[in-house]
């Protein structure tokens, strides 16, 4: 691990501050600063952007973002033990790092970030999917962020980029791909982390589109998709029966066979059905 700045190695930081990872907080620390810098580069040019980071822990990715030229980083950390380590980084990068001790699920970051905003994070496993869904379903589109560069368990990453016809395809794929481009940019083995998780991890790059790929009311589409995938083994005429008394006619009108199952339906067809049900 070569140095990317003049700060101590992360293992020393963890030892100094007693930062053993807490399972209850979904913590798995990434200590290789070469890897954290590589993740920061996946997010693209950071020099003209503010970056929101959730769950920085001892600050490995934080240091990568700053070393790669982020205009400003706002790091939100729930674990009070990590704050002194993050404040040490803030002192080394004057005016470029704001550390917020708090819960990202409760944070309104409007007052802390100036657009354009990129979100880059090794998300805690226990809140990662919930945060992603919130970022993908704002009241207005385009969202306040231009891109998301996020670390997930490999299984979750595959659900985000999945295509129709497979078991991984579901609500998360539709929410992400309806209004954004998605790709898996990098995979990491368990031994890259401390402590090593039981699963492989992956970095997903999500770029917001200016407008949705197909017109649909977001709330209606969300209802349709949730109903379809909550009973994904059933035919759509059964799983969607509660949405409309004439659901079979609506399905046919949208170009969907009533006997089809949710995992076989492309996003365009779900949007067509949502427009008919609206």
SULQUICOR-V550124 format. One record per pair of residues at least 24 apart in sequence whose C-alpha atoms are under 7 Angstrom apart, sorted by the first residue. I is the first residue (numbers start at 1). GAP is how many residues later the second one is. If there is no record, write none. Layout:
{{I | GAP} {I | GAP}}
//
This chain:
{{1 | 31} {1 | 32} {1 | 33} {2 | 32} {4 | 29} {4 | 63} {10 | 50} {13 | 72} {14 | 44} {19 | 62} {19 | 63} {25 | 99} {25 | 101} {26 | 98} {26 | 99} {26 | 100} {27 | 97} {28 | 165} {28 | 166} {28 | 167} {29 | 28} {29 | 164} {29 | 165} {29 | 166} {30 | 30} {30 | 162} {30 | 163} {30 | 164} {31 | 29} {31 | 162} {33 | 27} {33 | 31} {36 | 24} {36 | 25} {36 | 28} {37 | 24} {37 | 27} {37 | 28} {37 | 31} {40 | 24} {40 | 25} {40 | 28} {41 | 27} {43 | 106} {46 | 24} {46 | 25} {47 | 24} {49 | 66} {49 | 67} {49 | 68} {49 | 69} {50 | 63} {50 | 64} {50 | 65} {50 | 66} {50 | 67} {50 | 68} {51 | 66} {51 | 67} {51 | 68} {51 | 69} {52 | 66} {52 | 67} {52 | 68} {53 | 66} {53 | 67} {53 | 68} {54 | 50} {54 | 67} {54 | 69} {55 | 67} {55 | 68} {55 | 69} {57 | 25} {58 | 24} {58 | 27} {58 | 28} {59 | 27} {71 | 25} {72 | 24} {72 | 25} {73 | 24} {73 | 25} {74 | 24} {74 | 25} {75 | 24} {75 | 25} {76 | 24} {76 | 25} {76 | 26} {76 | 28} {77 | 24} {77 | 25} {77 | 26} {78 | 24} {78 | 25} {105 | 26} {116 | 29} {116 | 30} {117 | 27} {117 | 28} {117 | 29} {118 | 27} {118 | 28} {118 | 29} {118 | 30} {119 | 26} {119 | 28} {119 | 29} {119 | 30} {120 | 28} {120 | 29} {120 | 30} {121 | 28} {121 | 29} {121 | 30} {122 | 28} {122 | 29} {123 | 27} {123 | 28} {123 | 29} {136 | 39} {136 | 40} {141 | 70} {142 | 66} {142 | 68} {142 | 69} {146 | 61} {146 | 62} {147 | 59} {147 | 60} {147 | 61} {148 | 57} {148 | 58} {148 | 59} {149 | 54} {149 | 55} {149 | 56} {149 | 57} {150 | 53} {150 | 54} {150 | 55} {151 | 50} {151 | 51} {151 | 52} {151 | 53} {152 | 49} {152 | 50} {152 | 51} {153 | 46} {153 | 47} {153 | 48} {153 | 49} {154 | 46} {154 | 47} {154 | 48} {157 | 27} {157 | 45} {157 | 47} {164 | 99} {164 | 100} {164 | 101} {164 | 102} {165 | 98} {165 | 99} {166 | 97} {167 | 96} {169 | 94} {170 | 59} {170 | 93} {171 | 54} {171 | 55} {171 | 58} {174 | 93} {178 | 34} {178 | 35} {178 | 89} {179 | 29} {179 | 30} {179 | 32} {179 | 33} {179 | 34} {180 | 26} {180 | 27} {180 | 28} {180 | 29} {181 | 25} {181 | 26} {181 | 27} {182 | 24} {182 | 25} {214 | 54} {214 | 57} {215 | 56} {216 | 55} {216 | 58} {216 | 59} {217 | 57} {217 | 58} {220 | 54} {220 | 58} {221 | 50} {221 | 53} {224 | 50} {228 | 34} {229 | 33} {232 | 29} {232 | 30} {232 | 31} {233 | 28} {234 | 27} {235 | 24} {235 | 25} {235 | 26} {236 | 24} {236 | 25} {236 | 26} {250 | 26}}
//
